[in-house]
């Protein structure tokens, strides 16, 4: 790294983007913002990006994207934006159906939406949920990080809020969210 440059830790790239743009020397993120950055290495579907642009680092920091943010991440501007939260769920959330027994009868399934991450970010997520649904959205320890878990109607309503009529989302999570609200219609 050169003097005056900053490094942004591993960024996960959505599968719909290639790790590099048409210009093979620049990743799509930096290229789309017209700024210089270099790909350092690939880890599964993620890429580590060293950013040598103070302008880009400053712009990302305004939104809470700072080095080593895993345990301290917090939304600074977009905490009320459904598109922001959909991106967070796409990156660190899970949408699935859990099976349980209905009083000894037939098994049934219920939608579950979980999000794991830094406690400050999940406290904001919990506040966001409570603004939109009447649900308990407790932030609970989950190993070295924290998690919020929604089930049933609350999971369906939040999935609908985040994914319905959205044009940019992780495809598999968009499909699962659609299956949540398709069974509730």
N, C-alpha and C positions, 0 to 999 in steps of 0.2 A: 504494500500500500504506500502511496505517496503522501508527503506531508500535506495536511489539510483535507485529506480524504476521510471518509467514514465508512464503516462496514455495516451492512444490514445482514442479519443472520439468515438462516434458511427460510426461503419463501416457498410455499407450496403452490404449484401452478395447476390451475384447473385443467382437466384432460382435454377440454375443447381448444386449448392453446398449445402450440408447440413451444418447447422450451426456448427456442430462438425464433426471431422474426425472419423475414425474407433476407435481411442482411445478417449473414451468418455470424458476425462478430458481436452482435448485441442481442440480449434477451428481449422478448416482446414488451415487458413492462417499461424498461428504460427507453427502448426504441419508440414506443408509443408516446412517451412524454418528451421525446427529443433530447434525451440526456444520456451521457456516457455511463456505462456500467459493464462489468465483465463477469462472465460465468466462471465460477471457480470449480464447481464440481456438481455432479448429479447424484442424488440419493433417491432411489425408487422414483416416485412421481413428484419429487421436489427438486429444487435447485438452490444452491447457495450462491448468493449474489454479492459481490464486493462492489459497493457504490463509490465512485470517485467524484461525485458531484455534490458539493455542499448544498446546492439548490434543491436537488432531489431528496437528500437526507432531511433537510429542513421541512420540505413539503410533506414527507411521509411522517415525520415526528409530530406534525400538527394533528394527525389522525391517530396518534398513539403507536405507530409502527417504529419502534426503537430497538436497538440491539438488546438482546437478552430480556425480552419482554414477557417470557413465558409465565413468570410468577407475579408480574406486576402490571400486566396489560390493563388498560382502561380506555374506554372511548372518550374522546375529548370533544368531538363536534357532532357525531352522528348517532348519539345514543337513542334518538327517537325515530330513526330511519329504518323502515322495514327492509330495505335493500341491504343496508349494512348488516343487520342481524341475520338475514338470509345467508350472506357471505360467511359470517361467523359460524352459523350452523353447518353450512356446506363444508367448512374446514375442520371444525372440532366437535360437531354434533353427530347424533345418531337418530334415525327414525326407523322404528321397527314395530312389529306386532308381538306382543307377549301373550303367551297362553296361560290360562288359569282354569281351575275347575269351578264350575258354577254350582256350589253346594252339593257336591257329589254326583252331579248329573253330567251333562255333556261339556267337554272343554269349550271355552270361548276365547276369542282373542280381543285384545284391546290395544289401541295405538299408544305408542310410547315415544316421546321426544326427549332426548337428553342433550345437554351441552356441558362440556368439561373445559376447564381453563383456570385462569388466574381469578382469585377471589374478587378483586375490585371489578373486573369485567362482568363476572357472574352476578354480582350485586346489582349492577346496572341492568343486566338481562332480566333478573327477577323483577325489578321495578317496571321494566318494559312490559313484561307479561301481565303484571297486576294492573297496568293501565288499559289492557285490552280484554282480559278475561278475569272472571271471579275464581281465582285458583290460588292454592298455596304453592309458592315457588321458592322453596327453601334452598339456600346455598349450603351444601354439605361437603365435608371432606371426602376426597376420593384419592387415596394414596398421597402423593406429594402435591396434588392439585385439588381443585374443587369441582363440584358438579351440581346441576339443577336437573331434576327429572319431572316431566309432566306426563300424565296418563289420561286415557279416555277422552272425554269431551274437551278438556283444556288442551291436550296435545293436538287434537283435530283442529280446534279453532286457531291456535297459534300457527300450525302448519298451513292452514288456509290463508291466514293473514300474510305469511311470509312468501308462499309459493304460488298462490292463485293469481293468474294473469301476469306472472313474471316472465320476462324473456331471457334473463340471464340467471342460470342456476346450475348446480351440479346435476347432471341428468338423472343419475340413480336416486338422488334425494328428491328431486322434483317428482319423479314417478312414484316414489313411496308416499310423499305428501299427497299426491293426487289420489292414491288408493285410500288414504285416511279419510279425505272428505267425500270420496265417492261412496263409501259405505254409510256415511252419515246422512246423505241426501234422501 
